[in-house]
Amino acid sequence: MNINIFENSSLGSQFVANRIGKVLAARNLVSKPTVLGLATGSTPIEVYDELIKKYRNEGLSFKNVVTFNLDEYYPMEPSDVQSYYYFMHQNLFNAIDIQPSNVFIPNGEIHEHKIIKYCEQYDDKIAEVGGIDIQILGIGANGHIGFNEPGSERKSATRFVTLDEQTRKDASYTFNGIENVPESAITMGIDTILKAKEILILAWGKRKAEIIKQCLFGEVTSTKPATFLQAHPNVNVVLDVEAASLLDLD
Ligand code: F6R
């Protein structure tokens, strides 16, 4: 894994947006679609701001971009301000020229009897468009990626999951109390994520320092799902100095 450390999250986010912009511009030139795997949460917000700037100021077009989001709470209506559907439209999609038909976000309203089939089709759709070119990831305090909570298998596919207590606690602030945080979600699987051609995992701040250390250098184990990234051939870890503060890099 390549570890990239920046003075602050803004510089780290610019690095990530520049990488995405470069791949996108090159593929746009030869009219090839670019497939992006996207995350929500606090971590990628500045990256999305930078991408919007590139669209507005540098003419970078997203017309040929297809996106797949990592996860969505379940049950969850897209119009709900807590939904990841809402988050993505507020923070990125409404401000760029992406085609709505190219946006894929797990459906938090799918009927429970249809979830298994729906999740299979989500993975099939990713394969059908040629696989994810660049996957953006944040990391949970418990080492989750997407909503692959501790215990998630290396070979897991997109599926319905029960959220970890820690994850629900972390979300309780935005939901105004843990009792309002959904207990379940639909998430891309570890296997789905690891099939991406390139992965950028981002972490900012001291509260991520310990889990970053464990996930980059600890034993590979399903109790810390992000450790599975160690086996991927093309991962860029993007950290600010605080998130990198416990790494021994000599
Ligand atoms: C969000 C997601 C999660 C977050 C993680 C970190 O789509 O998949 O894995 O990336 O929980 O969240 P933040 O960025 O809010 O610290």
Residues whose N, C-alpha, C, O or C-beta is under 5 A from the ligand:
A	BS01	F6R	A39 T40 G41 S42 T43 L70 D71 L137 G138 I139 G140 H144 I145 G146 F147
